[in-house]
Amino acid sequence: MTSIFRRCHNYIHANGGLQKAEAFHEMLKLIFCKIYDEEESTLELNFAVDPKEQRSESGRRRLLENRIKPLFEKVRERYPYIFEQDEHIKLEPIVLAYIVAEMQYISLLDTETDVKGAAYEELVGQNLRGDRGEYFTPRNVCDMTIKIIQSMFPEQELTNLKVLDCCCGTGGFLVSWIDNLRHIIRAQEEMRRSRDLENKVRSRVRETCSRNLFGLDINPFLVRTAQMNLFIHGDGSTNVFRVDSTRSPGEWSEEARKRIPYGKADIVVTNPPFGSEVKIDDAHILDRYELSKWESQNIRASMPAEQLFIETAMMFLRGGGVLGIVLPDGILNNPSLRFLRSWLLRRARIIASIDLPKETFSVSGGVNNPSVLIMQKFTKDQIQKAEAGIIDENSRVFMAAPRTAGIDKRGKQIFLRHPDGRELIDENGNRFLDDEISSVPDQFMNR
């Protein structure tokens, strides 16, 4: 499926006269049409083309006008939170016919969620290069963070925890939460010997995500991308909103304000945009933040976005809630940021600090020295004690520095090798990815 998705997207980009982002959106529309057709058709599928139709101009035109256009109209009606009512298929009939011919023999409904998800995520990764500090968070980083945080809660509580990514990008952290939650739900249903196991698991995942999984992002392209990502992985897609989360909730949509109030999230996981070009200098925004005034006589004229997102995340968390956040390494050791660390140590307990390999974000063009911080927000009583200088002497910080990320600086996969340089393989000839990031959760749980 991954190769089919890639081939179709590249064909649209090369032959449809569209930029990569536009080609990606057209591909999204057709994936939705394909899923809708499989769900609703009882006899003959509309998302199909025979060789004779594909070869003739009139046949290709009939495919577009009589089958695909009506399908997309129904898709728009079912998913108004993803597609605008004036959107339409932009592809020429000859391009459309090629895509339909490529996709008609696969079943998106019957394909396992993991396979669909992997195909979609590769497609997303091809279209995000971090032009404005927005990076595709590598899956191993998302999984590592989610597994560590999930291990901090009793398993029976996980389906009731409210989880938010306040600058969700493509939805990688939320998807990782869904996939790890699915394994837990499946194990529970297997213990109960549930009938119709897969439908039961799918239903529980969908209901749990619709209740408890939320995402915010300012970029409409990324919002739509995340909605589709969550939809393919099990859902929660209706809970992703286009919002600038650094602004006051009074400036959000009414629905976002109602669904995602401050102080209610059990978990926030996020990879905020960061870099020298991503600064916030709007005094209206800065005035809302303690950090803009902390250990300073005046409001700071500007602040890097990632610094404000630390406080933003804390606003969403309840007391005792947990934050997992990707940050540049400088926040932890830059002398000029002592004020930020001073504020942070009065607002939260640092649970874990993981220095990621510099190659981690090489595929998406991201930061060279990233870290993941995992923190637990103080309750009001704990904040008062911290501000009074009362420190928990028994508090320990888990630290890790995995050396490999499964890729080199060019983004090419690397594999484990014997001392003589030969690749390590199992009895079936499979290689082992050289990825120490994936082993960090076990180290955390066995500390």
N, C-alpha and C positions, 0 to 999 in steps of 0.2 A: 504493500500500500504506500509506503514511503516513496518508493521510486515512481509510482503512478502520480502521486501528488506533485512530486518535484518536476516530472516530465510535463504535466499539464500546466503548472505555473510558469515554467520556462517557455513553453509554447505560446502562452498568452502574452508574456512579456516580449517575446521575439516577433510575434506575428500580429498582435492586436493593436500595435501603436500606442501602448500604455507604459507608463513608468512602473517600476517594480511594486510600489505601494498600491497603485491602481490595479495592477494585475492580481495582486494578493486579494484585494477586496472583491474582484470579480470571481476569483476562485472560491472565496467564502460564500458568495451568493449561490454558486452551483453546488457546493457541498450541502448547503441547507436545502436546496431543491431536491437533491438526491435523497437526503434523509426523509424529507417530507413525503416524497413519492413512495418510498419503501414503507412508510408508516401507514399511508392512506390508501394505496392501491390494493385492490382485492384480486384483480385478474391480470390485466395487462399494464405494465409500467409505462409511464409517459417519458421518463428519463431514459430514453433509448433511441437508437438510430440504426437502421440497417444499411449495408454497404451501398445499395442503390441510391438511397436518400442522400448519403454522405457525398456521393460522387456528383450529384446534380444540384444546380443552383436552386431550382424550384423545390427540391426535396429538403435542402438545408433551410430554405425560407419557411417551409411548412413546420419544420422542427421548432424553429424559433417562435413563430407566430401562434401555432396551434397547441404546442405542448409546453415549452419552457417558459414563455411569458406568463401563461395562466398559472403555472406552478409557482413562479416567483411572486405573483400577486397574492396567492394564498399564504406563502411564506411571510410576506410583509404583514399580513393581517394577524398571523399567529405570533410573530416576534416583533411587535412595534417598538420595543425597547432596544432592538438592535438595528433595524432597518427603517429609514425614513419613508413616509408614505409616497413621496415622489421619486423614489429610487427605481431604477430599471436596469435590465441587463444591457451592458454597453458593448458586448462583443459582436463582431461581425459573424454572420451565419456560418462561414467556412471555419472560423476559429471555434465557435460553439460546437459545431458538429464533431470536430476532432476531440474536444474535451469529453463530450457525451460518449463518444465511441470508446475512449480510454477508460471511462469510469463505470460504464453500464454493467459490466460483468462482476464488479465487486459489490458486496453487501455491507453498507456502513452500519446497519442495525445488528447484523449477525457477527461482525468483527469484534473481537475483544477490545474493551476500552483501552487497555495498555497499548495495543497496536495502533488504534486510531489516534490516541494521544501522542504517541511517538512520531507518527507521520505528520500530525498537525504542528507539533513543536519544532520539527525540523523546518517546516515551511515558514513558521514565524521567525526562526533564527536567521533565515536567508534575507529577511526584510528589515532587520533592525541592526543598525550599526552604531547607535549611540551618538547621533548628531547633536543632540542637546543634553547629553549626560544621561540619556535613558538607555540602559543596557539590559540585554536579555540575560537574566540571572541564570547561570549554569544549573542544570538539574541536580548535580551532586551537592552544590551549595544549598539549594532549597531543601533537598532531602535530609542533609546533615542537620540543618537548623530545626526542621520540623520534628525529626526523630528525637533530638535532644529535648526539645520543649515538651513533646508528648510524654516523654519518660518522667517528667516532673509532676504529672497528674495521675491519679488512679485511673486505670483503664475504663472502668465503668462510668467515669465522668466525661470522657472524651466526646461523646455524642451530644452533650449538653453545653459544651463550651462555645462561647461566641468568639469568632476569629476574624480579624480584620487586617487587611493590607492597605494602609492609607496613601500609598503611591504605588499602585499594584502593577503598573506596566502591563505585561502580557499575561499576568496572573500566575506566574510560576510557583510562588509560595503557596497560593491557594490550591493549585492543582496538586502540589505535593501533599498538602493536608488531606485532600480528597482521597488520593491513592493510598496513603498510609491508613486513613480511616476505613477505607474499603476492606483492607486486609483484616482489620480488627473486627469489623461487622461480619465478614464472611466466617471468621473463626467462631464468633458467637453463634451464628446461625447453624454452623456445622455441629457445634456442641448440642444445640437444640434439635438436631436432625430435622431441620425444616424441610418441608416439601417445596418443590419448585425453587430450589436454592438460589439460582441466579436472579430470578425475578424478585425474590424477597430481598436479596442484597441490593439490587439496583433501586428498589423502592425505598429502602431505608436510607441509602446514601443520598438519594434525591431529596427526601423529606428533611434529613438532617442538614444538608447544605442550604436548602431554601430557608431554613429557620436560623442558621447560625453562621453562615459564611458571607463575608462582605468585602468589597473592594472599592477603592476610590482612585481616580486619576484625573488629571487636568487635560490630558491629550485624548481627543475623540477617537483617533486611530487606535490608540492603545486600549481604550475602553472597549471598543468593539472587538478587538483582538482577544482581550481577556474574557469577554462574554462568550465568545465562540469556544475558547479554550475550556472554560468551565462547563459549557453545554456538552462538549464532546466527552469530558471526563466524568460527568455524573450529575452536574448542575449546581445551582447557586448563581446561575447567570443573570437572573433578574435582580440580584443584589449588588451589581457593579454599576457605579454612578460616575458621571462626569462632574468632578468637583475639584476645586483647588483647596485642598485640605489645610493649607496654611492660613486660609481666610476664615473669618468668623462663620459659624453655622447659619447665621442670619443671611449670609450671602449665598447659601447653597439652595438647591431645589427643595421644595417642601417634602418630597418623598425621601430624599437622602437625609434630611434633618430629622425626620420622624424615625427612620429605620436605624440610623447610626448615631445615637446620642453620645456625648462625652461621658466618660467614667463608667461605661458598661461593658467594655470588651474584656474578656478573660485573657486573650492573647492578641498581640499585634506583631506581625512579621512583615518586614519591608526592606527594600533596597532603594533608598532615595537617590534622586539624581545628584551627582556631586562632580566637582571640578572647578577650576578657576573661573570658568565662564558662567557658572550657575550660581549667581548671587541674587539675594533679595534685598532691594533698597527702597521698597515702598514703606514709607513711615506709618501708613495706616495698618499694614501687616505687622511691622516690627514692634509697634506699640503694644500688641497683644501678648508679647512673649517676655517672660522673666529673663531669659537669656540675653535679650537685647539690652538689658539694664544691669545685669549681674556684675558686681564688682566694677562698675563704671559710673561716673558722675552724670553722664548723659546717655541718651539712647544711641546705640551704635548706628552709624550711617548706613551700613550694609552688613549682611552676614551671609556666609555660604548656606545654600539650601539644606545641606545635610545636617547642619547644626540645629536649625530650626525644626527639622523633622524629628529629631530626638525628643524635643519638647512636645511637638504635635502628637507623637505616638503616646507619650505619657498622659496627655489630655484625654485620649480615648480609653486608656486602661483604667480598670477599677483598682483600688488598693489591693495589693497582693497579686495583681495580674502580671503577666510575663511578656517582655519585649525581646524579639530577636531582630537585629538590624545589621546590615552590611554598611561598613564605614571605612573611609580611608585611614590608613595606619596613623597618620599625623594627629588625629584626634586624641590618641592614647598617649602620645609622647612629645608633641610639639609644645615647647615652653610657652608660646604665646597663647595657647589654649588652656592654660591652667584654670582660668575662670570657668570654663565649661566643665572641666572635671570636678571643680569645687561644687558647682551646682548639681551635677549628676550624683555625686556621693551623698548629697543631702536629699535626694529624691528617690534613689533606688539602690538596691544591692546588686553588685555585679556577680553574676553566677558563673559565667564562662567568657573567656576571651580566646578566640581562635584566629591566629595569623594564617591567612591563606597564601598558597604559593603565588608568586608574581605572574605566573602564566594563566591563572584561573580565568580571567576575563579576556584572554587574548583573542578569542573568536569574535567577540562583540566589540573589541576595541576599547575596553574599559580601563579602570584604574590599575596601576601596576602593583600596588601594595595594599590590598584590601584586607579587612579583618571582619569577623563576625562577633558582635557583642551580644550576650544574652543577660538580661537584667530583670529583676523583680521589683516592681514599683512598691514603694513604702506605703503603708497605711498612714492615716493622719497622725496617729500616736507615734509611729516610727519616724515620721518627718520631724515631729517636735523633738524627739530624742536626738536625731541626727543634727538638727540645728543647735541643740544644746551641747553638742560635742560628745554625746554618749554613743560609743561605738561597740558593736557586737564583736567581742574578741574571738569568738569561735567561727566567724564567717571566713570561709575559704573560697578562693577563686580557682576554678578549673581552667587550666591553660593548655593549649595545644598549638603545634606548628607543623601541620602536615607538609611534607616536602614536595609531593606531586599531586597534580590535579587531573591526571588522565590525558593531558594534552601538552604539547610543547609550545614554545613562544609563537609558532606559526599557526597554532590551532589544530595541528595534526595529532591524532591519537598516538599515545605511547603505551607500550606493553611491558610487563615484567619479563626479565631476562635472567638466564643462568649466568654465573660468573664469567663464562667463556663468551658471552654475548648472544648465545642462542635464545630465542623466545621460549618462554615457559608455556607449555600447552598441556591440556588434560588428555584423557584417553580417547576423546572424540575429536581431538585436533583443535579445540577452542583455545584462544589466547586469553590471558588475564590482563585487564586494563591496569596500568600502574597509577592507581588513584588512592592516595592516602586520606583524602578528604572523607571518603566513604567509611573509613574505619573509626572516625572520631566519635560518633555516637556510642559505640561499644566502649571506647575508652572512658567516656563520660559516665556511662552507667556502671562501669566497674571500678570507678575511682575510689 
